[in-house]
Structure formats: structure tokens, C-alpha cells
Amino acid sequence: MDPLRQLAAKVADFFAPAAEASHTQDHYEISLELPGVPEENIAIRIERNMLTVSGEKKFHRLHDGQDFFFSEFSYGKFQRSFRLPEDADEDHVKATYTDGVLSITVPKKAVGATGKKIKITKSV
């Protein structure tokens, strides 16, 4: 194996997709750039207010007789985690994947919907 292929194998262990987060009055949105990652290689989980996106972009084998001088493509397993705010409605999260961009929409709970209301009874 030549040195460039060895380097590519090591770089594959450090793939971290770029992300951005924003919000509107009624939802949060997290987007990740995942070009070349098939949708079936992406997993999204929520556990204890933590949203985690993980997956893998597999390294494509070189064709016989084809030698690269360099490659700036990113490969390997990845995982990004984002702590969700207290008003995030974890039960209604939606995700779309278009043109290599994963967009996750997390609705906000209605104001006053958090906590439990306690009824006051009159003492006799």
C-alpha cells in the first residue's frame, strides 16, 4: 500500500460533517452536510434531550490502474450530537434528506405546555 492510501485510511477515522442550527418561533432546525452518504447509512436518535446523528460514508476502492495524487473527500463513520432545549417536542421530530443535506425539524412545545398543572382545592 502506498503512503497516500495509508493516509486516506487514517483520515477516514476523523470524518465530522459540517452542521448548522437555527430556530423560528415554532421550531428548531438542524442541518448537516452529508454529500455522498446514502440515506440508509444515516441514523437519528433522541435520548435524554440529546439528538444524535450517526452514519458512515464508505471509501470507494480505486479502479485498477488509477492512481490519485491527492483526495480531499471525507470518508468514514461519523457522529454528531446536539443537546435539545427544554421546550423541544421530541415526539414530533421530522427529518428530510435532499441533495446531500440532512434537515431535522424539532417543533417547540406550546407555551405553558411544560410541567403539570396542580388543582387547588378549598379546605373546609
C-alpha positions, 0 to 999 in steps of 0.5 A: 500500500502506498503512503497516500492510501495509508493516509486516506485510511487514517483520515477516514477515522476523523470524518465530522460533517459540517452542521448548522442550527437555527430556530423560528418561533415554532421550531428548531432546525438542524442541518448537516452536510452529508454529500455522498452518504446514502440515506440508509447509512444515516441514523437519528436518535433522541435520548435524554434531550440529546439528538444524535446523528450517526452514519458512515460514508464508505471509501470507494476502492480505486479502479485498477490502474488509477492512481490519485495524487491527492483526495480531499473527500471525507470518508468514514463513520461519523457522529454528531450530537446536539443537546435539545432545549427544554421546550423541544417536542421530541415526539414530533421530530421530522427529518428530510434528506435532499441533495446531500443535506440532512434537515431535522425539524424539532417543533417547540412545545406550546407555551405553558405546555411544560410541567403539570398543572396542580388543582387547588382545592378549598379546605373546609 
